[in-house]
Amino acid sequence: MFPTLNVRWVTQRLDGRHSPPALRSAAMSESARDARVAVVCGGPAAEREVSLTSGREVANALRASFDEVTVLEPDLHLAEELMRGQIDVVFPALHGPLGEDGSIQGMLEVAGVPYVGSGVAGSACAMDKVIAKRLFREAGLPLAGEVVVERAQAAGAAARVRDELPGRVAVKPATQGSALGVAFAESDGDLAAAIDAAFRFDEKVLVEEFVSGAEITVGILESPEPWAFPAIDIRTPGDSWYDFEHRYEPGLSEHVIPAPLPPDVYAAVQELAVRAHVTLGCRDLSRVDFVVEPNGRIALLEVNTLPGMTPTSLYPDGAQAAGIPFEQLVEQLVRRALSRGPGPGAARTAPPAAAPPPR
């Protein structure tokens, strides 16, 4: 299903730490085949087109295991379908605000419909890079230094940042994904311009020290405990970096699996990925991003609670490297959500009876 032209397999033996736990195959259980599955994608976020692609790939794969799979937008029609009891389980394939910030998860909790992925709190904490870094720091995870700028503090922000971060920096909107709004700055002028540009996306801006090294990502899957996929080294040509274009344009990035890191560093990033997933209270799946400097220093960047499922996405490549085909991966995620049963709002899935007219 997924093209492999952008994936390079390094000749390196994977030891038992990277072997997946036993996963139930579709052939082993037909009990939930008639479950009504809704893949929710699209929405108003800047990553809408990516979300639609993820949703299409997920839905097509799920049709091999479930008889009724529909694709819906996160709108009032979805709310009506949920409250009418027309949906048994939801696979959110939403990226960015609304999908990864706990909003859609809150709707599903109210409707009492089980869904794939992290809950409201875990989603919200992971989506906000400022909150996530605070939790990571309290857990003792390795991070790059940062300065947070609020919109009310925008005037003169560059000078204040320079007091703490004098060198090259990365400027990021606090609650965007797919590297949207991210820029690198070295001069004071570039820094001020990057902060202003980031405020077009968000009310908070995170400015981090620039960490130079290998861009590494590790997928996490719970079955039932969280475990790490093989680490991936993300490579882009020349002086480019893994921006929006390089993430989604075929052929513009290379996924080297497993990442050719020293054994102790490789094991460390896998362990840290699981710890980051647990620290934020994530559930079912996530993808954890790092930068690893040549001297072995590791900087944890962020956790993605609904990683992309497009043909150029990293999470499906990591699953494939762990021996899990895409169809099996998404089926297992849906079955895991179904096994949790209806949520706390299940009693409200049927519309209330109309009140009698006043006498």
SVG drawing of the C-alpha trace seen along z (x, -y; Angstrom):
<svg xmlns="http://www.w3.org/2000/svg" viewBox="-54 -46 85 63">
<polyline fill="none" stroke="black" stroke-width="0.4" points="0.0,0.0 2.8,-2.4 5.6,-3.3 9.0,-2.3 11.1,-4.4 11.8,-6.8 12.8,-4.1 16.3,-2.7 16.9,0.3 20.2,0.3 21.9,3.7 21.8,3.9 20.5,6.8 17.5,5.9 17.7,7.6 14.7,8.8 14.1,5.4 12.7,4.3 10.5,7.3 6.7,6.6 4.6,8.3 2.2,10.9 -0.6,9.1 -3.9,10.7 -4.5,11.0 -7.8,10.3 -8.1,14.0 -8.1,14.9 -11.2,12.9 -14.3,12.0 -16.3,10.9 -16.1,7.2 -16.3,7.3 -19.8,5.8 -18.7,2.9 -19.6,-0.5 -16.3,-2.4 -16.1,-6.1 -12.8,-7.6 -12.9,-11.3 -10.6,-13.5 -10.4,-16.9 -11.6,-19.8 -10.6,-23.5 -7.0,-23.1 -4.0,-24.1 -3.2,-20.4 -6.6,-19.6 -5.2,-18.1 -2.8,-15.9 -5.6,-14.8 -7.8,-13.9 -5.0,-11.8 -4.4,-10.0 -8.2,-9.4 -8.4,-7.9 -5.5,-5.6 -6.9,-4.4 -10.4,-3.9 -9.2,-1.9 -7.1,0.3 -9.9,0.9 -12.3,2.1 -10.3,5.3 -11.3,6.0 -14.7,4.3 -17.8,4.4 -19.0,0.8 -16.4,-2.0 -17.4,-5.6 -15.3,-8.8 -16.7,-11.8 -15.7,-15.4 -15.6,-16.8 -18.8,-18.8 -22.4,-18.8 -23.3,-15.9 -20.8,-13.8 -22.3,-14.9 -25.8,-13.9 -24.5,-10.5 -22.9,-10.0 -25.9,-10.9 -28.2,-8.7 -26.0,-5.7 -25.0,-5.2 -21.3,-4.8 -19.7,-2.1 -16.1,-3.3 -14.1,-6.3 -10.7,-6.4 -9.6,-10.1 -7.2,-10.9 -7.1,-14.6 -3.9,-16.6 -3.4,-19.8 -6.0,-21.8 -9.4,-20.3 -8.1,-16.8 -5.1,-16.5 -5.9,-19.1 -8.6,-17.1 -11.6,-18.8 -12.8,-15.9 -12.0,-13.5 -14.2,-15.5 -17.1,-15.2 -16.6,-11.5 -16.5,-11.2 -19.8,-13.0 -21.3,-10.8 -20.0,-7.7 -18.4,-6.4 -15.0,-4.6 -12.2,-6.0 -8.6,-5.3 -5.9,-7.3 -5.2,-9.4 -7.9,-10.9 -8.8,-14.5 -6.0,-15.3 -3.2,-13.4 -4.1,-15.0 -4.3,-18.5 -0.9,-18.2 0.9,-16.8 -0.5,-19.4 0.7,-22.3 4.5,-22.2 4.9,-24.5 2.9,-22.3 4.5,-19.2 8.0,-20.5 7.0,-21.5 5.9,-17.9 8.9,-16.4 11.2,-18.5 9.5,-17.4 10.0,-13.8 13.7,-14.4 13.6,-13.9 16.4,-15.6 15.3,-18.8 16.7,-21.8 16.6,-25.1 13.7,-27.4 11.9,-30.7 8.2,-31.1 6.7,-34.3 3.1,-35.2 1.3,-37.5 1.0,-40.2 4.8,-40.1 5.5,-40.3 6.9,-43.8 10.7,-43.5 10.4,-39.7 13.5,-39.1 15.7,-41.1 14.4,-39.1 15.0,-35.8 18.6,-36.8 19.3,-37.2 18.8,-33.5 19.4,-32.0 22.2,-34.0 22.8,-31.6 20.8,-30.1 17.3,-29.2 14.2,-27.4 10.9,-29.3 7.7,-27.3 4.0,-28.1 3.0,-26.3 0.1,-24.2 0.7,-23.5 1.9,-20.3 3.7,-19.3 6.3,-22.0 3.8,-24.7 5.0,-28.1 8.5,-26.8 11.5,-28.9 15.2,-29.0 16.8,-32.3 20.4,-33.5 20.3,-37.3 18.1,-39.5 16.2,-40.7 15.4,-37.1 14.4,-36.2 11.9,-39.1 10.4,-38.2 10.1,-34.5 8.3,-35.3 5.9,-37.6 5.2,-34.9 4.6,-32.3 2.0,-34.5 -0.1,-34.1 -0.7,-30.5 -0.9,-30.8 -1.2,-32.9 2.1,-31.4 5.4,-30.9 8.2,-28.6 11.8,-29.6 14.3,-26.8 18.0,-26.6 19.0,-25.1 20.2,-21.5 22.2,-20.2 22.2,-16.5 20.3,-13.6 16.5,-13.9 15.2,-10.8 11.6,-9.6 10.2,-6.6 6.7,-5.2 4.9,-3.9 2.2,-1.2 0.3,0.1 -0.5,3.9 -1.3,3.7 1.8,2.0 3.6,-0.8 6.6,0.4 8.9,-1.3 9.1,-0.7 12.6,-0.7 14.0,-4.2 14.0,-6.1 16.7,-8.6 15.0,-11.2 17.2,-12.6 16.6,-15.5 18.8,-16.6 21.4,-19.3 20.8,-22.0 17.1,-21.4 15.2,-20.2 12.1,-18.2 9.5,-20.9 6.0,-20.6 7.0,-20.1 9.7,-17.4 7.2,-15.5 4.5,-15.0 6.1,-15.3 7.3,-11.9 11.0,-11.6 12.0,-14.7 13.0,-12.8 14.6,-9.4 13.6,-7.2 16.6,-5.2 15.4,-2.2 16.8,-1.4 18.6,-4.6 22.3,-4.0 23.0,-5.2 25.5,-3.7 23.7,-0.8 23.5,-2.7 22.1,-5.8 19.7,-3.7 18.4,-2.0 18.2,-5.3 15.9,-7.0 13.6,-4.0 13.4,-4.1 12.9,-7.9 10.2,-7.6 8.2,-5.2 8.8,-7.5 7.6,-10.6 4.4,-8.7 3.7,-7.7 4.6,-11.1 1.9,-12.8 -0.7,-10.1 -0.9,-9.1 -2.9,-6.0 -2.8,-3.5 -0.2,-5.1 2.1,-8.1 5.3,-9.2 8.1,-10.8 10.6,-13.1 14.2,-13.8 17.4,-15.4 20.6,-13.4 23.9,-15.4 27.0,-13.7 28.4,-13.5 25.3,-11.4 23.4,-14.1 19.7,-13.6 17.1,-16.3 13.4,-15.3 11.3,-17.6 7.6,-16.6 5.1,-13.8 2.5,-13.4 -0.6,-11.7 -2.2,-11.2 0.7,-10.7 0.3,-10.9 -0.9,-7.9 -0.1,-9.1 2.0,-7.3 5.1,-9.3 4.4,-9.2 6.9,-7.9 4.6,-6.0 3.5,-3.4 7.1,-2.9 8.1,-2.3 5.3,0.2 6.3,2.0 9.9,2.2 8.6,3.8 6.8,6.4 3.3,5.0 1.5,4.4 -0.6,1.3 -3.9,3.1 -3.1,5.1 -1.9,1.9 -5.1,-0.1 -7.3,3.0 -5.6,3.6 -6.0,0.0 -9.8,0.1 -10.2,3.4 -8.3,2.0 -10.7,-1.0 -13.7,1.3 -12.4,3.4 -12.7,0.3 -16.4,0.3 -18.8,-2.8 -17.6,-5.9 -19.2,-7.8 -21.7,-9.5 -23.1,-6.2 -26.5,-6.8 -26.9,-9.9 -26.4,-8.3 -30.1,-8.1 -31.9,-11.4 -34.3,-12.3 -38.0,-11.9 -39.8,-15.1 -41.5,-16.8 -45.3,-16.8 -46.8,-20.2 -48.0,-22.4 -51.6,-22.1"/>
</svg>
